[in-house]
Amino acid sequence: MEGTACIGDDTLAAWAAGALPEAQVAALNAHVAGCTTCRVVLAELARTTEARPRAETLGRYVLQDKL
């Protein structure tokens, strides 16, 4: 979807870290399928982001680390 608003850096980083809810991931997948720019940025993030377990959600909150 070249020409539409691209995904923000923070959102792409959260996606690469597995910290987004499934509904949002589905919408982002649709955008990235047609956007070369976002696909390249996401691929680079995936290469450089340390592998982390998928974040858990509790209601509207994302639990990224245990205390």
N, C-alpha and C positions, 0 to 999 in steps of 0.2 A: 504494500500500500504506500508506495512512494507518493509523496505529495500530501499525505495526511500527517497530523502531528505525531512525531516520534515519541517513544517512551522515554521518560526522564531517567537520568543517571541513577538516582537513588532507587527508583523502582526496578531498574535492570539489575542493580547490585543486590537488592532484596530477593529478586527472582532467582539469581544465580546462587544465592545462599539458601534457597529453599524456604524463605520466610514469608511467602505470600499465600493467601487463601486460594483454594482450588478454583473458585469462580473467577478470580482475577487472573489466574494463570491461564485459564481457557481463553479469555479475551486477549491476553498478551500473545498467546500462541497464534491466534488469528492474525494479529498485526504483523508479527515477526515472519510469518509464512510469506508475506508479500513485501517485506521491507528489508532490502539488502543492508542498509545502514545499521538498523537495529540488530540484524542477524550477525553482522560482523562484530559489533560491540559486545553482544551477548556471548559469542564464541570466545572472544578475548577474555571476558570476565570469567567464563567457565575454566579457561586454561590457567588463569592466575589466582583464582579464588581457592583458598585452602578448603579441602573437602570437609564439610560439617554435616552433622546429622540434620535432617529436616526439622524445622521449628514446629513446636506444638502450638495450637491455638486454644484459647479459653474464651469463648464468646468473641468479642471484638478485639481481644488482646492477643498478641503474638509473644509466646514465651521462648526466647532465644537461648537463655542460659539459666541453669539452675543455681540457686543461691547456696 
